[in-house]
Amino acid sequence: MTSAPTATTNRLPSYLAPLPRRVEDLALRYAWVIVAINLAGTAFGFWYYRFQLAQTPIVMWPFVPDSPTATLFIALSLTSWKLDYDVEWLHMLAFYGNIKLGLWTPFVQLVLNGPGGIEPWLYWFLIVSHLAMSLQSFLIYRYAEFSVGAVAVTTVWYGLNDIVDYFAPLVGEFHHTFLRAELVNGALDHSMRAHDLAAAAAVTLTLAATFLALATRVKKLETTEESSARGVRR
């Protein structure tokens, strides 16, 4: 059992729906392929974080592998939609996570880390694959309602993630992704400016995702009301 490829008949503004409609339709038609790609990315991501997880107390593991968790969220979000399950909090976790990590990682790699200390293929793979993550988040408006409750839960989760990653770790050290820009004589130095810039980018993207989620909800409600009004006039 699968859903129709769209739940929204009216086009949202381009800043909320930047993908061409035909690209959205194609992506949703082949949603299972996107699910498989994201699951593969999730497996790679957990492998990539293996050394950091080994140095992190198990209780804090949910806060460490941010990108693979985000790709897992969107794989599960698309799966729930295809199977006709409406799980709003899951859709919002996928929306926030893919926008936030999809843009945070390229910023960190290009501006803070640079290409040193990593294989060139991996460096560019991380940048390109994460940019693709940010784009796929803009499919979610087609089948999610962007409910206030789900946005609230997700804002709390990613806000808490920012706090323990950069400002007040609950157990042990900060839990953000290892930054090569923080390495000093083989050890991480969180007093480096790179830490503050990475934190600023993370908080900014959490706020941006919150704005986009709430703006999407407002515009979806407005277009629904406009459609209803046109129907009444007819």
Disulfide bonds with the S-S distance in Angstrom:
none
